Amino acid sequence: MKAETTASGASVGESPDSGDRAHAELRLMRSLLIGIFVLLTVFALYFGRAFFMPVILAFLLALTLTPIVRFLRKHGIPDVLSATLLVLLSVFLVGSAGYLLSGPVIDLINNSSSIGLQLTDRLAPFKQPLQRIVDISRQLEALTETAQEPNVQKVAVAPSGMLSTAASNILGAGTSITIVFVLSLFLLASGTLFYEKIVQSFASLSDKKRALRVVYDVEREISHYLLTVALINVGLGTVIGLGLWGLGMPNPLVWGAAAALLNFLPYVGALMTILLVTAIALISFDTISYALLAPAFVLLCDIVEGQFVTPTVVGRRLEINAVAIFIAIAFWSWLWGFVGALMAVPLLVVIKVFCDHFDGLSHVGNFLAAQQTMAIDDEVAENNHKPAA
């Protein structure tokens, strides 16, 4: 005899509260499993960064160069040939930049102590209001040292194995760079093979078509964004380098390259560039008023790029809200250091574009979207629902 059911779907012998309790327990269990999966993923990324970091960098590089490969494919150039040429060109550019910048950067690092002393002397007139606070802190430190037990001995551990550690770091960096370029070469040369493998994992024809459409849309939007942002950053670095050269700033090539690289960190990168240029300009020029022209020029270039160039060229649909950007930079810098911080925003854009193409994840993409974009979407929706006059 079949159990009779109510309109809500529960059996006659079952109470509605037991069904709700079962659903709540099921949702709680699913949330716990998702939390455990996220924690395990974070631990895997942290302890396996020697593997995951070059692999993700290779995918980002391949996505950046994909529009160029697609353009050359339309003009009859095979993917293997175009991918090989692009990767070799990338290796040449990275190697040349590293060679040209290594000398000035090493000099700056070696002279960092003297630069700090010169900067301190230059800013001495502005330190008078804070001198009393510094004196009080020194007196407190002296009292603390006097109160310590006289028999306590301070032990200093001398660093050992510095040469072996440096050699190991250089070898690891060389291996990671090799993996990045070789893997990106295979990804670019494979053409549509990677997408075909994804589509073949679905059974029905409708699922295959939907998966193919989603994969191509995501790849097209992300690759266009990464290539466009990379070109904008190179242009920004070129303009800043030329402007600082015109102002007489020492090592303008270094500051142009730093501006281009650090601009992958929105807000934070521009602030770092301005602070570095300000410090070097204060000890390089005779007057403070002229020295402030260099950071003012960098600030002007950053404002024009951030408020006009990038929103016009890239579009506001792929803008990310500032809170999500700062959280992503903090998380990935903790996870993988400076390289992780540089990859934070591109990975955030990848996640947003991927979530926008799935209804179940659309709320995540909406959370990552910038406030201006959300306001525009709400205004459009409101105008569409207004009755016609």
C-alpha positions in Angstrom: 0.0 0.0 0.0 1.5 3.3 -1.0 2.0 6.0 1.6 -0.3 9.0 1.1 1.5 12.3 0.7 0.4 15.8 1.4 0.7 18.8 -0.9 4.0 19.6 0.6 5.5 16.3 -0.4 5.7 14.8 3.1 4.1 11.4 4.0 0.9 11.3 6.0 2.8 9.6 8.9 5.6 12.2 8.9 5.5 15.6 10.5 6.5 18.7 8.5 9.0 19.6 11.2 11.0 16.3 10.6 11.2 17.0 6.9 12.5 20.6 7.5 15.0 19.3 10.1 16.3 16.8 7.6 16.7 19.5 4.9 18.5 21.8 7.5 20.9 19.0 8.4 21.5 18.3 4.8 22.4 22.0 4.1 24.6 22.1 7.2 26.4 19.0 6.0 26.9 20.4 2.6 28.3 23.7 4.0 30.7 21.8 6.2 31.9 19.7 3.2 32.4 22.9 1.2 34.3 24.5 4.1 36.6 21.5 4.4 37.2 21.4 0.7 38.2 25.1 0.7 40.6 24.6 3.6 42.2 21.6 1.9 42.5 23.6 -1.3 44.3 26.5 0.5 46.7 24.1 2.3 47.4 22.3 -1.0 48.1 25.7 -2.8 50.4 26.8 0.1 52.4 23.6 0.5 52.4 22.8 -3.2 53.3 26.3 -4.4 56.4 25.1 -6.1 54.1 23.2 -8.5 50.9 25.2 -8.6 52.5 28.7 -9.0 54.4 28.0 -12.3 51.4 26.1 -13.7 48.9 28.9 -13.0 51.4 31.4 -14.4 51.7 29.3 -17.6 47.9 29.3 -18.0 47.8 33.1 -17.5 50.6 33.6 -20.0 48.9 31.3 -22.5 45.6 33.2 -22.1 47.3 36.5 -22.5 48.9 35.4 -25.8 45.8 33.5 -27.1 44.3 36.5 -29.0 47.5 36.9 -31.0 47.6 33.2 -31.8 43.9 33.4 -32.9 44.6 36.4 -35.0 47.5 34.7 -36.8 45.5 31.5 -37.3 42.9 33.5 -39.3 45.8 34.6 -41.5 47.0 31.1 -42.2 49.8 30.8 -39.7 49.7 27.4 -37.8 49.3 27.5 -34.1 52.5 25.6 -33.5 54.6 28.2 -35.4 52.9 31.2 -33.9 53.0 29.8 -30.4 56.7 29.0 -30.7 57.5 32.5 -32.0 55.5 34.2 -29.3 57.0 32.2 -26.5 60.5 32.8 -27.8 59.8 36.5 -28.1 58.5 36.5 -24.5 61.7 34.7 -23.3 63.8 37.3 -25.2 61.9 40.2 -23.7 62.0 38.9 -20.2 65.7 38.0 -20.5 66.6 41.4 -22.0 64.6 43.3 -19.3 66.3 41.2 -16.6 69.7 41.9 -18.0 69.2 45.6 -18.5 67.6 46.1 -15.1 69.8 43.9 -13.1 72.7 46.4 -12.8 70.7 49.4 -11.6 68.5 47.3 -9.3 71.6 45.7 -7.7 73.2 49.1 -7.2 70.0 50.4 -5.5 70.0 47.4 -3.2 73.7 47.8 -2.4 73.3 51.5 -1.7 70.0 51.2 0.2 71.7 52.1 3.5 73.3 55.2 2.1 70.0 56.1 0.4 68.3 55.8 3.8 70.9 58.1 5.4 70.6 60.7 2.7 66.8 60.6 2.9 67.0 61.0 6.6 69.2 64.0 6.3 67.0 65.6 3.7 63.9 65.2 5.8 65.6 66.4 9.0 63.8 69.8 9.0 60.5 67.9 9.1 61.5 65.7 12.0 61.5 68.3 14.7 57.8 67.9 15.7 58.4 64.1 16.1 61.8 64.3 17.9 60.3 64.5 21.4 58.3 61.3 20.7 61.4 59.5 19.5 63.4 60.7 22.6 60.6 59.3 24.9 60.6 55.9 23.1 64.4 55.7 23.4 64.2 56.5 27.2 61.6 53.8 27.6 63.8 51.3 25.7 66.8 52.2 27.9 64.8 51.6 31.1 63.6 48.3 29.8 67.2 47.2 29.0 68.3 48.3 32.5 65.5 46.3 34.2 66.7 43.1 32.5 68.6 40.5 34.6 72.3 41.0 34.4 73.1 37.3 34.1 71.0 36.9 31.0 73.1 36.4 27.9 72.0 37.3 24.4 72.8 34.7 21.9 73.1 35.6 18.2 72.8 32.8 15.7 75.0 33.4 12.7 73.4 32.4 9.4 74.8 29.3 7.9 74.6 27.8 4.5 73.9 31.1 2.7 75.6 30.0 -0.5 73.7 26.7 -0.7 70.4 28.5 0.1 71.1 31.1 -2.6 72.0 28.4 -5.1 68.9 26.4 -4.3 66.7 29.5 -4.7 68.3 30.4 -8.1 67.8 26.8 -9.3 64.2 26.7 -8.1 63.5 30.0 -9.8 65.1 28.8 -13.1 63.1 25.6 -13.0 59.8 27.5 -12.4 60.5 29.9 -15.2 61.3 27.0 -17.5 58.0 25.3 -16.6 56.1 28.5 -17.2 57.4 29.0 -20.8 57.4 25.4 -21.8 53.9 24.7 -20.5 52.5 27.9 -22.1 54.1 26.8 -25.4 52.2 23.5 -25.3 49.0 25.2 -24.3 49.2 27.6 -27.2 50.3 25.1 -29.7 47.5 22.6 -28.8 45.0 25.0 -30.3 41.4 23.8 -29.6 42.5 20.3 -28.4 42.1 21.3 -24.7 38.5 22.6 -25.3 37.6 19.5 -27.3 38.6 17.3 -24.4 36.3 19.3 -22.1 33.4 19.0 -24.5 33.9 15.3 -24.9 33.3 14.7 -21.2 29.6 15.6 -21.6 27.1 13.0 -22.8 24.2 14.9 -24.5 24.6 17.1 -27.5 22.9 20.1 -25.8 25.4 19.8 -22.9 28.3 19.7 -25.3 27.0 22.9 -27.1 26.5 24.7 -23.8 29.9 23.7 -22.5 31.6 24.7 -25.7 29.9 28.1 -25.7 30.8 28.7 -22.1 34.4 27.7 -22.5 34.9 29.9 -25.6 33.2 32.9 -24.0 35.3 32.6 -20.8 38.5 32.1 -22.7 37.8 35.0 -25.1 36.9 37.5 -22.3 39.8 36.5 -20.0 42.4 36.5 -22.8 41.2 39.9 -24.1 41.3 41.3 -20.6 44.8 40.0 -19.8 46.3 41.1 -23.1 44.7 44.5 -23.0 45.8 45.2 -19.4 49.3 44.0 -20.2 49.5 46.4 -23.1 48.1 49.2 -21.0 50.7 48.6 -18.3 53.5 48.5 -20.8 52.3 51.8 -22.2 52.0 53.3 -18.7 55.6 52.2 -17.9 56.9 53.7 -21.1 55.2 57.0 -20.5 56.4 57.2 -16.9 60.0 56.2 -17.9 60.1 58.8 -20.6 58.7 61.5 -18.4 61.1 60.8 -15.5 64.0 60.8 -18.0 62.9 64.2 -19.2 62.8 65.4 -15.6 66.4 64.2 -15.1 65.5 61.3 -12.7 68.3 58.7 -12.4 67.6 55.2 -13.7 64.3 56.1 -15.5 64.2 52.6 -17.1 64.0 51.0 -13.7 61.1 53.2 -12.6 59.2 52.7 -15.9 59.6 48.9 -15.5 58.6 49.1 -11.9 55.5 51.1 -12.8 54.5 48.7 -15.5 54.9 45.6 -13.2 53.4 47.1 -10.1 50.4 48.4 -12.0 49.1 44.8 -11.9 48.4 45.6 -8.2 45.6 48.2 -8.4 45.9 51.0 -5.9 48.8 49.3 -4.0 51.1 49.2 -7.0 50.6 52.8 -7.8 51.2 53.8 -4.2 54.4 51.8 -4.0 55.7 53.4 -7.3 55.0 56.9 -6.0 56.7 56.3 -2.7 59.8 54.8 -4.3 60.1 57.6 -6.9 59.6 60.2 -4.1 62.4 58.7 -2.0 64.9 58.7 -4.9 63.8 62.1 -6.2 64.3 63.7 -2.8 68.0 62.7 -2.7 68.6 63.2 -6.4 67.5 66.9 -6.8 68.6 70.0 -5.1 65.3 71.5 -4.2 62.3 69.7 -2.7 59.9 71.5 -4.9 61.5 70.2 -8.0 61.9 66.8 -6.5 58.2 66.5 -6.0 57.6 67.0 -9.7 58.6 63.3 -10.3 56.0 61.7 -8.0 53.4 64.2 -9.1 54.0 63.2 -12.7 53.7 59.5 -11.7 50.5 60.2 -9.8 49.0 62.1 -12.9 49.8 59.2 -15.2 48.2 56.7 -12.7 45.1 58.8 -12.5 44.7 59.1 -16.2 45.3 55.3 -16.7 43.0 54.2 -13.8 40.1 56.7 -14.4 40.1 57.1 -18.2 42.2 54.7 -20.2 41.5 51.3 -18.6 37.7 51.8 -18.1 37.4 53.0 -21.7 39.5 50.2 -23.3 38.6 47.3 -21.1 35.1 48.3 -20.1 33.4 48.5 -16.8 31.8 45.0 -16.8 35.0 43.4 -15.7 35.8 45.9 -13.0 36.3 44.4 -9.5 35.3 46.1 -6.3 38.1 47.5 -4.2 37.3 45.4 -1.1 37.7 42.1 -3.1 40.9 43.4 -4.7 42.5 44.2 -1.4 41.4 40.8 0.1 42.7 39.0 -3.0 46.1 40.8 -2.9 46.5 40.1 0.9 45.5 36.4 0.5 47.7 35.6 -2.6 50.7 37.6 -1.2 50.5 35.6 2.0 50.1 32.4 0.0 52.8 32.9 -2.7 54.6 36.1 -1.9 55.1 38.9 -4.4 54.4 36.7 -7.4 51.1 35.7 -5.9 50.2 39.4 -5.3 50.8 40.1 -9.0 48.5 37.2 -10.0 45.7 38.2 -7.5 43.7 40.5 -9.8 44.0 38.4 -13.0 42.8 35.3 -11.0 40.0 37.4 -9.5 38.9 38.4 -13.0 39.1 34.7 -14.1 36.8 33.7 -11.2 34.3 36.5 -11.9 34.0 35.7 -15.6 33.6 32.0 -14.8 30.9 32.7 -12.2 29.0 35.1 -14.6 28.4 32.2 -17.0 26.8 29.9 -14.4 23.5 30.7 -12.8 24.4 28.9 -9.6 27.5 31.1 -9.2 26.1 34.4 -10.4 25.8 35.8 -6.8 29.6 35.3 -6.5 30.2 37.3 -9.7 27.8 39.9 -8.5 29.7 40.2 -5.2 33.0 40.7 -7.0 31.6 43.3 -9.4 32.5 46.9 -8.9 29.9 49.2 -7.4 29.7 51.4 -10.5 28.8 48.3 -12.6 26.1 47.2 -10.2 24.6 50.7 -10.1 24.5 50.8 -13.9 22.8 47.4 -14.1 20.2 48.4 -11.4 19.5 51.6 -13.3 19.0 49.7 -16.6 16.7 47.2 -14.9 14.7 50.0 -13.3 14.2 51.8 -16.6 13.2 48.6 -18.3 10.4 48.0 -15.7 9.0 51.6 -16.0 5.7 51.7 -17.8 5.7 53.5 -21.1 4.4 57.1 -21.1 
